[in-house]
Amino acid sequence: MPRQRIKARTSPVSFVGRLVLILFALALLWYGLMVVLLFVGVPMDTVDLISGYRTAYDFLSGLTPGSLDNTVTLILAAAGIAAFLIFAFLAYKEVPRPYATRHRLDLVNDERGDVEVAPRAIERVAETAAFQNPAVSAAAGRYGESDLTVDVHVSRPRDVIETLRDVQQKVTEALGAHELPPVPVGVTLTGFDQPQQQREIS
């Protein structure tokens, strides 16, 4: 049976995070190539001229605690915190956020006009029909492209199978009563109400 399609929302700033990722990847590839050149015997001066790795190493290795005054330290700390926040924000925006696609149901489409039903209206019909069973304490419908799923929470654990079958039948009948197209109805049990314990007063 075909299921409801899933899409993922993308943030407008996600391309910035991908650009940063591409730059880091290119830097790793570039300096990986420098290591390969050193391994195959290319002179160190030539590799340093291309990449500047030795110049950067000599500069960083020559730094001491006395090389940085308080102003420079504060600037570097602020830049590090800002970079952390920016990169963390970009990484958060890269996290996919899937959601189920939902479409309006076309009932009538002729020369006199169109009649459409929103998915929430169909779900509301299913939930109302489910509550007609006295054992159902909570119900939530989910209308897909080709089926209707109803999650129910029951108040008592006994006769669960009969309750689920009755809810399925009532939802199917409600769809027909509202002249909605028949779709497969699935009923899922989500839980039971906790029985209230009676305390004896001595």
Secondary structure, DSSP 8 states (H G I E B T S, - for coil): -----EEEE--TTHHHHHHHHHHHHHHHHHHHHHHHHHHTT--HHHHHHHH-HHHHHHHHHT--GGGS-HHHHHHHHHHHHHHHHHHHHHHHHHS-EEEE----EEEEEETTEEEEE-HHHHHHHHHHHHTTSTTEEEEEEEE-SS-EEEEEEES-STTHHHHHHHHHHHHHHHHHHTT-----EEEEEEEE----------
